[in-house]
Amino acid sequence: MTTDKKELAVAALRNGTVIDRIPSSALFKAVELLGIANMSTHVTIGNNLESKKIGRKGIIKIADVEFPETVLNRIALIAPSAVVNTIQDFNVTSKRSVVLPDTISGIVRCDNPKCISNNEPMETKFHVVSNCPVTIRCHYCNHTIEGDKAQIL
């Protein structure tokens, strides 16, 4: 006798945000970017979960929190495949992919030590060259950086 048994790898969420399809290699960087260590709400983090779309994935569930787009844009740098679900009364009320804007300001540090943004008090600015894989170019010195290697502020 065979049983087709499905089980939830992580608990259901009444209200809050679920960030899904985070590559396992980027999960803990995403946790850091979201400032989860400083949150007082219930947080569930799952890693190396099976995914039909990306193989292995990470997932973050945060109770009673919705993030502004500016915060979610940071996730797009390291996890362009991520999907954000807003949950209300155990139901998904919105589902959207993270989107990397064409220009990124004040989020990434240029790793060129001679760049003016590292030597003068100014906000960093990058232009997105490629979304897959994520590649960005410094507005001031034209230095390119891959998204997964970016030093996020």
DSSP file with accessible surface (Angstrom, degrees, kcal/mol):
  #  RESIDUE AA STRUCTURE BP1 BP2  ACC     N-H-->O    O-->H-N    N-H-->O    O-->H-N    TCO  KAPPA ALPHA  PHI   PSI    X-CA   Y-CA   Z-CA
    1    1 A M              0   0  223      0, 0.0     2,-0.4     0, 0.0     0, 0.0   0.000 360.0 360.0 360.0 125.8    0.0    0.0    0.0
    2    2 A T        -     0   0  143      2,-0.0     2,-0.5     0, 0.0     0, 0.0  -0.860 360.0-157.3-103.9 141.0    1.4    3.4   -1.0
    3    3 A T        -     0   0  110     -2,-0.4     2,-1.1     2,-0.0     0, 0.0  -0.961  11.8-145.5-118.5 130.0    0.4    6.6    0.6
    4    4 A D        +     0   0  151     -2,-0.5     2,-0.5     2,-0.0    -2,-0.0  -0.813  32.5 179.8 -91.0  99.0    0.8    9.9   -1.1
    5    5 A K        -     0   0  162     -2,-1.1     2,-0.4     2,-0.0    -2,-0.0  -0.904  13.1-173.1-112.1 122.9    1.6   12.0    1.9
    6    6 A K        +     0   0  182     -2,-0.5     2,-0.3     2,-0.0    -2,-0.0  -0.923   8.3 179.8-110.0 140.6    2.3   15.7    1.7
    7    7 A E        -     0   0  155     -2,-0.4     2,-0.4     0, 0.0     3,-0.0  -0.986  31.5-110.4-139.9 150.6    3.5   17.7    4.7
    8    8 A L        -     0   0  137     -2,-0.3     3,-0.1     1,-0.1     4,-0.0  -0.644  15.7-157.7 -77.4 130.7    4.4   21.3    5.3
    9    9 A A  S    S+     0   0   79     -2,-0.4     2,-0.3     1,-0.1    -1,-0.1   0.748  83.4  27.5 -78.5 -24.5    8.2   21.8    5.8
   10   10 A V  S    S-     0   0   27     36,-0.1    -1,-0.1    34,-0.0    36,-0.0  -0.972  96.9 -94.0-135.9 152.7    7.4   25.0    7.7
   11   11 A A        -     0   0   63     -2,-0.3    -2,-0.1     1,-0.1    33,-0.1  -0.212  43.6-100.4 -66.4 153.1    4.4   26.1    9.7
   12   12 A A        -     0   0   64      1,-0.1     2,-0.4    -4,-0.0    -1,-0.1  -0.312  33.4-134.4 -68.9 156.5    1.5   28.2    8.2
   13   13 A L        -     0   0   17      1,-0.2    77,-0.3    77,-0.1     3,-0.1  -0.948  10.4-160.4-119.4 130.4    1.5   31.9    8.9
   14   14 A R  S    S-     0   0  141     -2,-0.4    76,-2.4     1,-0.3    77,-0.4   0.966  79.3  -5.4 -72.1 -56.1   -1.7   33.8    9.9
   15   15 A N  S    S+     0   0   48     73,-0.2    49,-2.4    74,-0.2     2,-0.3  -0.998  99.8  57.7-140.1 143.2   -0.5   37.3    8.9
   16   16 A G  E    S-AB  63  87A   5     71,-2.2    71,-3.0    -2,-0.3     2,-0.4  -0.986  76.6 -45.3 144.0-150.3    2.8   38.6    7.6
   17   17 A T  E     -AB  62  86A   2     45,-2.4    45,-3.0    -2,-0.3     2,-0.5  -0.969  31.4-165.0-129.1 137.7    5.3   38.1    4.8
   18   18 A V  E     -AB  61  85A  11     67,-2.7    67,-3.2    -2,-0.4     2,-0.6  -0.992   4.9-163.0-120.5 125.2    6.8   35.0    3.2
   19   19 A I  E     +AB  60  84A   1     41,-3.0    41,-2.3    -2,-0.5     3,-0.2  -0.953  23.1 178.6-108.4 114.5    9.9   35.4    1.0
   20   20 A D  E     + B   0  83A  27     63,-3.2    63,-2.6    -2,-0.6    39,-0.2  -0.645  47.6  38.5-114.8 167.3   10.2   32.2   -1.1
   21   21 A R  E     +     0   0A  56     37,-0.3    -1,-0.2     1,-0.2    38,-0.1   0.834  66.8 157.0  60.3  37.2   12.6   30.9   -3.8
   22   22 A I  E     -A   58   0A   0     36,-1.9    36,-3.4    -3,-0.2    -1,-0.2  -0.820  50.9-112.1 -86.2 124.6   15.7   32.3   -2.2
   23   23 A P  E >>  -A   57   0A  33      0, 0.0     3,-2.1     0, 0.0     4,-0.8  -0.335  24.5-122.9 -55.1 137.3   18.7   30.3   -3.4
   24   24 A S  G >4 S+     0   0   20     32,-0.8     3,-0.8     1,-0.3     4,-0.5   0.857 111.4  59.7 -53.0 -35.3   20.1   28.4   -0.4
   25   25 A S  G 34 S+     0   0  122      1,-0.2    -1,-0.3     2,-0.1     4,-0.2   0.722 111.1  40.8 -67.7 -18.8   23.5   30.1   -0.9
   26   26 A A  G <> S+     0   0   11     -3,-2.1     4,-2.2     1,-0.1    -1,-0.2   0.469  87.4  97.3-106.4  -2.7   21.9   33.5   -0.4
   27   27 A L  H <X S+     0   0    0     -3,-0.8     4,-2.2    -4,-0.8     5,-0.2   0.919  85.0  43.4 -58.7 -49.8   19.5   32.7    2.4
   28   28 A F  H  > S+     0   0  128     -4,-0.5     4,-1.9     1,-0.2    -1,-0.2   0.832 111.8  54.2 -73.5 -25.6   21.6   34.0    5.4
   29   29 A K  H  > S+     0   0   66      2,-0.2     4,-2.7     1,-0.2    -1,-0.2   0.910 108.7  50.7 -67.7 -39.5   22.6   37.1    3.5
   30   30 A A  H  X S+     0   0    0     -4,-2.2     4,-2.1     2,-0.2    -2,-0.2   0.916 107.6  52.8 -63.1 -41.3   18.9   37.8    3.0
   31   31 A V  H  X>S+     0   0   22     -4,-2.2     5,-1.8     1,-0.2     4,-0.6   0.928 111.5  46.8 -58.8 -43.5   18.3   37.3    6.7
   32   32 A E  H ><5S+     0   0  130     -4,-1.9     3,-1.1     1,-0.2    -2,-0.2   0.928 110.4  51.9 -64.8 -44.8   21.0   39.8    7.4
   33   33 A L  H 3<5S+     0   0   24     -4,-2.7    -1,-0.2     1,-0.3    -2,-0.2   0.847 108.7  50.9 -62.8 -34.1   19.7   42.3    4.9
   34   34 A L  H 3<5S-     0   0   13     -4,-2.1    -1,-0.3    -5,-0.2    -2,-0.2   0.576 106.7-126.8 -80.8  -9.2   16.2   42.2    6.3
   35   35 A G  T X<5 +     0   0   26     -3,-1.1     3,-1.4    -4,-0.6     4,-0.2   0.835  52.4 156.5  68.5  32.3   17.4   42.8    9.9
   36   36 A I  G > < +     0   0   14     -5,-1.8     3,-1.9     1,-0.3    -4,-0.1   0.836  61.4  68.1 -63.5 -31.0   15.7   39.7   11.2
   37   37 A A  G 3  S+     0   0   96     -6,-0.3    -1,-0.3     1,-0.3    -5,-0.1   0.801 102.3  48.1 -60.1 -25.4   18.0   39.4   14.2
   38   38 A N  G <  S+     0   0  151     -3,-1.4    -1,-0.3     2,-0.0     2,-0.2   0.363  89.8 106.7 -96.7   4.1   16.5   42.6   15.6
   39   39 A M    <   -     0   0   53     -3,-1.9     4,-0.1    -4,-0.2    -4,-0.0  -0.595  52.6-160.4 -87.0 147.8   12.9   41.7   15.1
   40   40 A S        +     0   0  126     -2,-0.2     2,-0.1     2,-0.1    -1,-0.1   0.409  64.2  93.2-104.1   0.5   10.6   40.7   18.0
   41   41 A T  S    S-     0   0   44      1,-0.1     2,-0.2    22,-0.1    23,-0.1  -0.425  91.9 -78.5 -89.2 169.0    8.0   38.9   15.9
   42   42 A H        -     0   0  118     -2,-0.1    21,-2.8    20,-0.1     2,-0.4  -0.462  52.1-173.7 -67.6 130.1    7.8   35.2   15.1
   43   43 A V  E     -C   62   0A  42     19,-0.2     2,-0.4    -2,-0.2    19,-0.2  -0.993  11.9-167.6-130.2 135.2   10.3   34.3   12.3
   44   44 A T  E     -C   61   0A  30     17,-2.7    17,-3.0    -2,-0.4     2,-0.5  -0.991   5.1-171.7-121.6 130.6   10.7   30.9   10.5
   45   45 A I  E     -C   60   0A  69     -2,-0.4     2,-0.4    15,-0.2    15,-0.2  -0.987   1.8-174.1-123.3 125.6   13.7   30.3    8.3
   46   46 A G  E     -C   59   0A   8     13,-2.7    13,-2.5    -2,-0.5     2,-0.3  -0.962   4.8-171.8-119.1 138.3   13.9   27.2    6.2
   47   47 A N  E     +     0   0A  53     -2,-0.4    11,-0.2    11,-0.2    -2,-0.0  -0.945  61.3  16.3-131.0 152.0   17.0   26.2    4.2
   48   48 A N  E    S+     0   0A  91     -2,-0.3     2,-0.2     1,-0.2    10,-0.2   0.820  79.0 160.3  57.9  36.2   17.8   23.5    1.6
   49   49 A L  E     -C   57   0A  39      8,-2.6     8,-2.4    -3,-0.2    -1,-0.2  -0.576  47.7 -97.0 -82.5 150.0   14.1   22.8    0.9
   50   50 A E  E     -C   56   0A 160     -2,-0.2     2,-0.4     6,-0.2     6,-0.2  -0.430  43.5-176.8 -68.7 140.8   13.2   21.1   -2.3
   51   51 A S  E  >  -C   55   0A  18      4,-2.7     4,-1.5    -2,-0.1    -1,-0.0  -0.988  26.5-155.5-141.3 128.9   12.1   23.4   -5.1
   52   52 A K  T  4 S+     0   0  217     -2,-0.4    -1,-0.1     1,-0.2     4,-0.1   0.802  98.8  45.3 -68.9 -28.5   10.9   22.4   -8.6
   53   53 A K  T  4 S+     0   0  149      1,-0.1    -1,-0.2     2,-0.1     3,-0.1   0.856 131.2  12.8 -86.8 -38.0   12.0   25.8  -10.0
   54   54 A I  T  4 S-     0   0   60      1,-0.2     2,-1.4   -32,-0.0    -2,-0.2   0.300  92.0-123.5-126.5  11.9   15.5   26.3   -8.5
   55   55 A G  E  < S+ C   0  51A  45     -4,-1.5    -4,-2.7   -32,-0.1     2,-0.4  -0.629  89.2  20.5  86.6 -88.2   16.5   22.9   -7.1
   56   56 A R  E    S+ C   0  50A 133     -2,-1.4   -32,-0.8    -6,-0.2     2,-0.3  -0.932  78.8 176.0-115.4 141.9   17.2   23.8   -3.4
   57   57 A K  E     -AC  23  49A  35     -8,-2.4    -8,-2.6    -2,-0.4     2,-0.3  -0.901  25.3-133.3-140.8 167.5   15.8   26.9   -1.8
   58   58 A G  E     -A   22   0A   0    -36,-3.4   -36,-1.9    -2,-0.3     2,-0.3  -0.836  18.9-163.1-115.6 158.4   15.5   28.9    1.3
   59   59 A I  E     - C   0  46A  14    -13,-2.5   -13,-2.7    -2,-0.3     2,-0.4  -0.995   4.8-161.3-142.6 142.9   12.3   30.5    2.7
   60   60 A I  E     -AC  19  45A   0    -41,-2.3   -41,-3.0    -2,-0.3     2,-0.5  -0.997   4.8-171.1-127.5 128.0   11.7   33.2    5.3
   61   61 A K  E     -AC  18  44A  24    -17,-3.0   -17,-2.7    -2,-0.4     2,-0.5  -0.984   3.3-174.8-119.9 125.9    8.4   33.7    7.1
   62   62 A I  E >   -AC  17  43A   0    -45,-3.0   -45,-2.4    -2,-0.5     3,-0.8  -0.977  19.9-134.1-124.0 120.2    7.9   36.8    9.2
   63   63 A A  E 3  S-A   16   0A  10    -21,-2.8   -47,-0.3    -2,-0.5   -22,-0.1  -0.473  80.2  -3.1 -74.7 137.6    4.8   37.2   11.3
   64   64 A D  T 3  S+     0   0  117    -49,-2.4     2,-0.4    -2,-0.2    -1,-0.2   0.724 103.7 113.5  59.8  29.4    2.9   40.6   11.3
   65   65 A V    <   -     0   0   31     -3,-0.8     2,-0.4   -50,-0.1    -3,-0.2  -0.997  41.2-173.9-133.7 135.1    5.5   42.4    9.1
   66   66 A E        -     0   0  122     -2,-0.4   -49,-0.0   -50,-0.1    20,-0.0  -0.998  21.7-141.2-122.6 132.2    5.3   43.8    5.6
   67   67 A F        -     0   0   24     -2,-0.4     2,-0.0     1,-0.1    -2,-0.0  -0.705  15.3-117.4 -94.4 143.4    8.4   45.2    4.1
   68   68 A P    >>  -     0   0   75      0, 0.0     4,-1.8     0, 0.0     3,-0.9  -0.358  31.9-108.7 -70.7 157.1    8.7   48.4    1.9
   69   69 A E  H 3> S+     0   0   92      1,-0.2     4,-2.4     2,-0.2     5,-0.2   0.836 116.7  63.6 -56.3 -34.6    9.8   47.9   -1.7
   70   70 A T  H 3> S+     0   0   93      1,-0.2     4,-0.7     2,-0.2    -1,-0.2   0.879 105.6  45.1 -61.4 -36.1   13.2   49.6   -0.9
   71   71 A V  H X> S+     0   0   35     -3,-0.9     4,-0.9     1,-0.2     3,-0.8   0.921 112.4  50.5 -71.6 -42.7   14.0   46.8    1.5
   72   72 A L  H 3X S+     0   0    4     -4,-1.8     4,-1.5     1,-0.2     3,-0.4   0.825  99.5  65.8 -67.4 -28.4   12.9   44.1   -0.9
   73   73 A N  H 3X S+     0   0   32     -4,-2.4     4,-0.8     1,-0.2    -1,-0.2   0.844  95.5  58.7 -60.4 -31.9   15.0   45.6   -3.7
   74   74 A R  H XX S+     0   0   67     -3,-0.8     4,-0.7    -4,-0.7     3,-0.7   0.893 102.1  53.1 -63.5 -38.6   18.1   44.7   -1.6
   75   75 A I  H >X S+     0   0    1     -4,-0.9     4,-2.8    -3,-0.4     3,-0.8   0.876  99.1  63.9 -64.2 -36.0   17.0   41.0   -1.7
   76   76 A A  H 3< S+     0   0    1     -4,-1.5    -1,-0.2     1,-0.2    -2,-0.2   0.800  94.1  62.5 -60.4 -27.1   16.8   41.3   -5.6
   77   77 A L  H << S+     0   0    3     -4,-0.8    -1,-0.2    -3,-0.7    -2,-0.2   0.897 119.6  21.8 -63.7 -41.0   20.5   41.9   -5.6
   78   78 A I  H << S+     0   0   18     -3,-0.8    -2,-0.2    -4,-0.7    -1,-0.2   0.631 136.8  31.2-104.3 -16.6   21.4   38.5   -4.1
   79   79 A A    ><  +     0   0    0     -4,-2.8     3,-2.1    -5,-0.1    -1,-0.2  -0.556  58.7 166.9-142.3  70.9   18.2   36.5   -4.9
   80   80 A P  T 3  S+     0   0   62      0, 0.0    18,-0.1     0, 0.0    -4,-0.1   0.714  79.0  59.3 -64.2 -14.5   16.7   37.7   -8.2
   81   81 A S  T 3  S+     0   0   43    -60,-0.1   -59,-0.1    -3,-0.1    -5,-0.1   0.498  80.1 124.0 -88.8  -3.0   14.4   34.6   -8.3
   82   82 A A    <   -     0   0    0     -3,-2.1    16,-2.1    -7,-0.1     2,-0.4  -0.215  46.5-155.1 -64.3 147.7   12.8   35.4   -4.9
   83   83 A V  E     -BD  20  97A   4    -63,-2.6   -63,-3.2    14,-0.2     2,-0.5  -0.983   4.3-147.8-124.4 134.4    9.0   35.8   -4.6
   84   84 A V  E     -BD  19  96A   1     12,-3.6    12,-2.5    -2,-0.4     2,-0.4  -0.905  12.4-169.3-107.6 125.5    7.3   37.8   -1.9
   85   85 A N  E     -BD  18  95A  12    -67,-3.2   -67,-2.7    -2,-0.5     2,-0.5  -0.954  11.5-150.1-113.6 131.5    3.9   36.7   -0.6
   86   86 A T  E     -BD  17  94A   7      8,-2.6     7,-3.0    -2,-0.4     8,-1.1  -0.887  18.4-157.3 -99.0 129.1    1.8   38.8    1.6
   87   87 A I  E     +BD  16  92A  15    -71,-3.0   -71,-2.2    -2,-0.5     2,-0.4  -0.908  17.8 172.5-113.9 133.1   -0.4   36.7    4.0
   88   88 A Q  E >  S- D   0  91A  93      3,-2.7     3,-1.9    -2,-0.4   -73,-0.2  -0.983  76.0 -10.2-138.0 126.8   -3.6   37.7    5.7
   89   89 A D  T 3  S-     0   0  106     -2,-0.4   -74,-0.2     1,-0.3   -75,-0.1   0.908 128.8 -55.8  50.7  47.6   -5.8   35.3    7.7
   90   90 A F  T 3  S+     0   0  108    -76,-2.4     2,-0.4   -77,-0.3    -1,-0.3   0.507 117.7 110.5  67.3   7.2   -3.7   32.3    6.4
   91   91 A N  E <  S-D   88   0A 108     -3,-1.9    -3,-2.7   -77,-0.4     2,-0.6  -0.900  74.2-118.1-114.5 144.2   -4.4   33.4    2.7
   92   92 A V  E     +D   87   0A  84     -2,-0.4    -5,-0.2    -5,-0.2     3,-0.1  -0.659  31.7 176.6 -76.8 117.7   -2.0   34.8    0.2
   93   93 A T  E     +     0   0A  72     -7,-3.0     2,-0.3    -2,-0.6    -1,-0.2   0.671  68.0  12.4 -97.6 -23.3   -3.3   38.2   -0.7
   94   94 A S  E     -D   86   0A  47     -8,-1.1    -8,-2.6     2,-0.0     2,-0.4  -0.975  58.5-171.1-152.2 147.5   -0.5   39.2   -3.0
   95   95 A K  E     +D   85   0A 133     -2,-0.3     2,-0.3   -10,-0.2   -10,-0.2  -0.984  19.4 159.4-139.2 122.0    2.3   37.4   -4.7
   96   96 A R  E     -D   84   0A  76    -12,-2.5   -12,-3.6    -2,-0.4     2,-0.2  -0.998  36.6-119.0-146.0 149.0    5.1   39.3   -6.6
   97   97 A S  E     -D   83   0A  75     -2,-0.3   -14,-0.2   -14,-0.3     2,-0.1  -0.551  41.0-103.4 -79.8 148.4    8.6   38.7   -7.7
   98   98 A V        -     0   0   15    -16,-2.1     2,-0.4    -2,-0.2    -1,-0.1  -0.465  38.7-150.6 -68.7 147.1   11.3   41.0   -6.4
   99   99 A V        -     0   0   93    -30,-0.1   -23,-0.2    -2,-0.1   -22,-0.1  -0.987   7.6-142.0-127.4 129.4   12.4   43.5   -8.9
  100  100 A L        -     0   0   18     -2,-0.4     4,-0.1   -24,-0.2   -26,-0.1  -0.786  25.7-131.9 -88.5 121.7   15.7   45.1   -9.3
  101  101 A P        -     0   0   41      0, 0.0    27,-0.1     0, 0.0     3,-0.1  -0.269  19.3-113.6 -69.1 162.6   15.4   48.8  -10.2
  102  102 A D  S    S+     0   0  131      1,-0.1    26,-2.5    25,-0.1     2,-0.4   0.823 104.4  36.5 -65.4 -31.4   17.5   50.2  -13.1
  103  103 A T  E    S-E  127   0B  56     24,-0.2     2,-0.5    33,-0.0    24,-0.2  -0.987  70.3-160.9-126.8 136.0   19.4   52.4  -10.7
  104  104 A I  E     -E  126   0B   3     22,-3.1    22,-2.7    -2,-0.4     2,-0.4  -0.968  11.7-173.5-118.7 120.7   20.4   51.5   -7.2
  105  105 A S  E     -E  125   0B  51     -2,-0.5    20,-0.2    20,-0.2    -2,-0.0  -0.956  63.5  -6.0-119.8 133.1   21.3   54.3   -4.8
  106  106 A G  S    S+     0   0   21     18,-2.2    -1,-0.1    -2,-0.4    19,-0.1   0.621 107.3  90.8  69.6  16.3   22.7   54.0   -1.3
  107  107 A I  S    S+     0   0   19      1,-0.2    46,-3.7    17,-0.1     2,-0.4   0.756  79.4  45.8-110.6 -35.6   22.5   50.2   -1.1
  108  108 A V  E     -H  152   0C   0     44,-0.3     2,-0.4    -4,-0.1    44,-0.2  -0.895  69.1-136.6-119.0 141.9   25.8   48.9   -2.4
  109  109 A R  E     -H  151   0C  89     42,-3.0    42,-0.7    -2,-0.4     2,-0.3  -0.782  27.0-120.0 -92.4 134.8   29.4   49.9   -1.6
  110  110 A C        -     0   0    0     -2,-0.4     5,-0.1     1,-0.1    34,-0.0  -0.591  14.4-151.3 -72.4 131.1   31.7   50.2   -4.6
  111  111 A D        +     0   0   60     -2,-0.3    -1,-0.1     3,-0.0     3,-0.1   0.344  68.3 103.7 -91.0  12.0   34.6   47.8   -4.1
  112  112 A N    >   -     0   0   41      1,-0.2     3,-1.9    31,-0.1     6,-0.2  -0.811  63.1-154.8 -88.1 111.1   37.0   50.0   -6.1
  113  113 A P  T 3  S+     0   0   97      0, 0.0    -1,-0.2     0, 0.0    -3,-0.0   0.763  92.0  54.6 -62.0 -20.5   39.1   51.6   -3.4
  114  114 A K  T 3  S+     0   0  185     -3,-0.1     5,-0.1     3,-0.0     2,-0.1   0.520  80.1 119.3 -89.8  -4.6   39.9   54.6   -5.7
  115  115 A C  S X  S-     0   0    2     -3,-1.9     3,-1.8     1,-0.1     4,-0.5  -0.356  70.2-129.7 -63.4 139.5   36.2   55.3   -6.4
  116  116 A I  G >> S+     0   0   83      1,-0.3     4,-1.6     2,-0.2     3,-1.3   0.827 106.0  66.6 -60.1 -29.6   35.1   58.8   -5.3
  117  117 A S  G 34 S+     0   0   12      1,-0.3     5,-0.4     2,-0.2    -1,-0.3   0.719 102.5  47.8 -67.9 -17.8   32.2   57.3   -3.4
  118  118 A N  G <4 S+     0   0   41     -3,-1.8    -1,-0.3    -6,-0.2    -2,-0.2   0.519 118.8  38.9 -94.0  -9.1   34.7   55.6   -1.0
  119  119 A N  T <4 S+     0   0  104     -3,-1.3    -2,-0.2    -4,-0.5    -3,-0.1   0.452 113.4  49.5-120.6  -6.6   36.7   58.8   -0.5
  120  120 A E  S  < S-     0   0  112     -4,-1.6     2,-1.6    -5,-0.1    -1,-0.1  -0.960  91.8-101.2-131.0 151.7   34.1   61.6   -0.3
  121  121 A P  S    S+     0   0  132      0, 0.0     2,-0.3     0, 0.0    -3,-0.1  -0.553  75.5 123.1 -75.3  89.6   30.9   61.8    1.7
  122  122 A M        -     0   0   72     -2,-1.6     2,-0.3    -5,-0.4    -2,-0.1  -0.985  65.5 -99.5-147.2 156.3   28.4   60.9   -1.0
  123  123 A E        -     0   0  126     -2,-0.3     2,-0.1     1,-0.1    -6,-0.0  -0.557  41.7-118.0 -76.0 138.2   25.7   58.3   -1.7
  124  124 A T        -     0   0   11     -2,-0.3   -18,-2.2    -7,-0.1     2,-0.3  -0.392  29.2-166.3 -72.8 155.4   26.7   55.4   -3.9
  125  125 A K  E     +E  105   0B  67    -20,-0.2    14,-2.9   -19,-0.1    15,-0.4  -0.978   7.4 179.5-147.9 129.8   24.9   54.9   -7.2
  126  126 A F  E     -EF 104 138B   0    -22,-2.7   -22,-3.1    -2,-0.3     2,-0.4  -0.961  18.2-143.3-131.1 150.0   24.9   51.9   -9.5
  127  127 A H  E     -EF 103 137B  66     10,-2.7    10,-2.9    -2,-0.3     2,-0.5  -0.912  27.4-117.7-109.9 138.7   23.2   51.0  -12.8
  128  128 A V  E     + F   0 136B  29    -26,-2.5     8,-0.2    -2,-0.4     3,-0.1  -0.660  31.9 175.7 -79.0 122.2   22.0   47.5  -13.4
  129  129 A V  E    S+     0   0B  71      6,-2.8     2,-0.3    -2,-0.5     7,-0.2   0.810  70.1   7.3 -91.4 -39.3   23.9   46.0  -16.4
  130  130 A S  E   > - F   0 135B  38      5,-1.9     5,-2.3     1,-0.1    -1,-0.4  -0.999  49.1-160.0-147.2 142.8   22.3   42.6  -16.2
  131  131 A N  E   5S+ F   0 134B  91     -2,-0.3     3,-0.5     1,-0.3    -1,-0.1   0.638  81.4  65.6 -93.8 -20.8   19.5   40.9  -14.2
  132  132 A C  T   5S+     0   0  116      1,-0.7    -1,-0.3     3,-0.1     2,-0.1  -0.802 121.5  12.3-147.4 100.7   20.6   37.3  -14.8
  133  133 A P  T   5S-     0   0   93      0, 0.0    -1,-0.7     0, 0.0     2,-0.2   0.649 111.2-117.1 -73.5 157.2   23.1   37.0  -13.4
  134  134 A V  E   5 +F  131   0B   9     -3,-0.5    13,-2.9   -57,-0.2     2,-0.4  -0.422  42.2 170.8 -65.8 124.1   22.9   40.3  -11.5
  135  135 A T  E   < -FG 130 146B  30     -5,-2.3    -6,-2.8    11,-0.3    -5,-1.9  -0.996   8.9-171.3-135.4 131.9   25.7   42.7  -12.6
  136  136 A I  E     -FG 128 145B   0      9,-2.8     9,-2.7    -2,-0.4     2,-0.4  -0.903  10.6-147.4-124.8 152.7   25.8   46.3  -11.6
  137  137 A R  E     -FG 127 144B  95    -10,-2.9   -10,-2.7    -2,-0.3     7,-0.2  -0.979  24.0-115.8-123.4 132.1   28.1   49.2  -12.6
  138  138 A C  E  >  -F  126   0B   1      5,-2.8     4,-1.5    -2,-0.4   -12,-0.3  -0.405  15.9-143.3 -65.1 133.2   29.2   52.1  -10.4
  139  139 A H  T  4 S+     0   0   80    -14,-2.9    -1,-0.1     1,-0.2   -13,-0.1   0.822  96.5  41.7 -65.6 -32.0   27.9   55.4  -11.7
  140  140 A Y  T  4 S+     0   0   87    -15,-0.4    -1,-0.2     1,-0.1   -14,-0.1   0.878 131.6  14.8 -88.9 -41.2   31.1   57.2  -10.7
  141  141 A C  T  4 S-     0   0   38      2,-0.1    -2,-0.2   -26,-0.0     3,-0.1   0.425  90.0-125.6-118.1  -1.8   34.0   54.9  -11.7
  142  142 A N     <  +     0   0  110     -4,-1.5     2,-0.2     1,-0.2    -3,-0.1   0.614  54.1 154.8  65.3  14.8   32.3   52.4  -14.0
  143  143 A H        -     0   0   67     -6,-0.1    -5,-2.8   -31,-0.1     2,-0.3  -0.532  35.1-139.4 -70.6 135.2   33.5   49.4  -11.9
  144  144 A T  E     -G  137   0B  65     -7,-0.2     2,-0.4    -2,-0.2    -7,-0.2  -0.772  19.0-173.8-102.2 148.4   31.3   46.4  -12.3
  145  145 A I  E     -G  136   0B   7     -9,-2.7    -9,-2.8    -2,-0.3     2,-0.3  -0.998  25.0-123.5-137.8 138.0   30.2   44.0   -9.5
  146  146 A E  E >>  -G  135   0B  94     -2,-0.4     3,-1.7   -11,-0.2     4,-0.6  -0.630  29.2-122.0 -79.3 141.4   28.3   40.8   -9.6
  147  147 A G  G >4 S+     0   0    1    -13,-2.9     3,-1.1    -2,-0.3    -1,-0.1   0.850 109.7  53.7 -55.2 -40.0   25.2   40.9   -7.3
  148  148 A D  G 34 S+     0   0  113    -14,-0.3    -1,-0.3     1,-0.2   -70,-0.1   0.646 112.3  45.9 -74.3 -10.2   26.2   38.0   -5.1
  149  149 A K  G <4 S+     0   0  131     -3,-1.7    -1,-0.2     2,-0.1    -2,-0.2   0.413  86.3 121.3-106.5   0.0   29.6   39.6   -4.4
  150  150 A A    <<  -     0   0    9     -3,-1.1     2,-1.0    -4,-0.6   -40,-0.1  -0.364  64.7-129.9 -68.0 140.0   28.2   43.1   -3.7
  151  151 A Q  E     -H  109   0C  91    -42,-0.7   -42,-3.0    -2,-0.1     2,-0.4  -0.816  29.2-154.0 -89.3 101.5   28.9   44.7   -0.3
  152  152 A I  E      H  108   0C  20     -2,-1.0   -44,-0.3   -44,-0.2   -45,-0.1  -0.634 360.0 360.0 -86.2 132.3   25.4   45.7    0.7
  153  153 A L              0   0  104    -46,-3.7    -1,-0.1    -2,-0.4   -45,-0.0  -0.405 360.0 360.0 -79.6 360.0   25.2   48.6    3.1
